[in-house]
C-alpha cells in the first residue's frame, strides 16, 4: 500500500507543557485509521497537526512524499484535505449553499459544483433540504450537510474529529453505518478520531490508541482488541479485569501463574520467575453455583468468591466478584436470575487457560 501521510518526531507544546509526542505515524492510501483514546489524550491536537491547522514545535510531516513547509506550502496541503468537526460549522445560508461552499475556492465551474452538490446531498439523504436555511436544521441534518460539504471536494484525505459526539444514539448509529458504507465504496483515505470503542471498531481498518499525548499501539482492530500491548491499552479496549502475577511453573505448554494466592493454568510464553499481567474481557468468565461448578465445567481454572456488586446494563448484568482478586464478568439477565445472583452470594468463576491475554513486563 502507498503511504499518503507520514509524521515523524512530532512534538506539540502548550505553555511549556508537552501535549503531543509522536515518534512515528503513517497513513496508508484508501484506509480508515481510527484514533481512539480518552478525553484529553491529544487526539484532536494530532488531527490539527496532520491537517496543517497547527504547527508543531518540532517534527516532520510529509504528504505523498513531499515535506510540508509550515511557512510555505501549508495552504496547498489544506486544499487537498477536508475536515469535519464535532460541531457542524455551517454559514447562515441554505443547505445547498453550504454544501457548495468549498467548490468556489477550488475553482470549480457552476455546472460541476451543482452536479457534485446534488450527488452528495442525495447520498447523505438531505437533497430535500437543499433550500432550507442551515440554522433550521436538526443536529443530525446539520452534520450530514457538513459531511456533504467535505465530500463534495473529493479530498485526498478526510479528517473526522468526533463527528458523531453531538448526536443522539439512534441518529449516531444510523449516520455511522451510512458513513462507513460511503468510505468503503468511495475508498476515501480517512483519519477518524473518536473516544468510542464501538465507532472505532466499525470504522477503522487500523486502530491507534492514544493516551497522554502518545500513541501506545497501532494495529488491526482484531489484534488490538485481543492482544493489547500494555495494561493501559487493554483497559481502554474493554479488559475490565487485569491481574498482576508471576510465573512459578511451566508444564506441557501451560504456564502456572500465581495471582493473589491462586495458581492459575495459563496458555502463553514467559519465563519462570517473570512478572506478567493477565488481561480478561468480561465475556472470558463463566459463573457457576458454588456447589456444582467443578462437576459442570471443563475449564481448567476455578476461583471461589462472593458477589461484590451487581450492575444492570440493558440485557446484561455486570457482576463484580471478590475472589481474593477482583473479577468482573458479564452475564445475561436470564442467567443472573437462574443463578439467583445477589450481593454476598458464594459463586465460582471459571475460565479457560486460553482466555486471558498474557502481557510480559517490559
Secondary structure, DSSP 8 states (H G I E B T S, - for coil): --EEEEEEEEEEEETTEEEEEEEEEEEETT-EEEEE--TTSSHHHHHHHHTTSS--SEEEEEETTEE--TTTTHHHHHHTEEEE-SS----SSBHHHHHTHHHHHTT--HHHHHHHHHHHHHHTT-GGGTTSBGGGS-HHHHHHHHHHHHHTT--SEEEEESTTTTS-HHHHHHHHHHHHHHHHHHT--EEEEES-HHHHHHH-SEEEEEETTEEEEEE-HHHHHHS-SSHHHHHHTT--EEEEEEEEEEETTEEEEEETTEEEEEES---TT-EEEEEE-GGG-EEEETTTHHHH---SEEEEEEEEEEEEETTEEEEEEESSSEEEEEEEHHHHHHTT--TT-EEEEEE-TTSSEEEE--
